[in-house]
Amino acid sequence: MLHYAVVFLVIALIAAIFGFGGIAASAVGIAKILFIIFLVLALASFIAGLIRRG
């Protein structure tokens, strides 16, 4: 998940450099959503690990 967020961020940066504002904005939006999903899943995994161990 984090890998795809970084890929979309890089795509957004390259699109912004070449002047494609709409594509860059879309790629940044997708990157934000993927990063939030990554954070939620990472937190859930961490909590599940603590519960399982304890």
N, C-alpha and C positions, 0 to 999 in steps of 0.2 A: 504494500500500500504506500509506504513512504517513498519507495523507488518511483512509483508512478507520479506521485505528487511532485517530486524533484524534476522528473522528465517534463511534466506540463509547465513547471516554473521556467525551465530552460527554454522551452518552446515559446513561452510568453516573452521572455527577454529577447530572444532572437527576433520575434515578430515585432516587438516594440522598436528594436534598433532599425529594422527595415521600414518602419512606418505603418505597419498594419495594426491599427489601434483596436479594431473590433475583434480580430483574432487574438490579440494579446489579452484583451479584457476577458474573453471567453476562457482562454487557457488559465489565466490567474484564478478565475472563479472555480474552475474544475480542480485546480491545485489546492485551493482552500478547502473545498469539500472533502477531497481525498485525505488531506492532512488532518482534518477534524475527525473523520472516520478512523484514521490510524490512531489518533490519540484516545478515542473512546475504546477501541479494541485493545490497545496496549494497557489501558487502565483496568479494563475488565479482566484481562489475562493476569495482571499483577494481583488484583484482588482475589481472583480464583486460586492463584498459587498460594497466597497467604492463608486462605481458608482451608485449602487442602492440606497444607503443611501443619497448621495449628490445630 
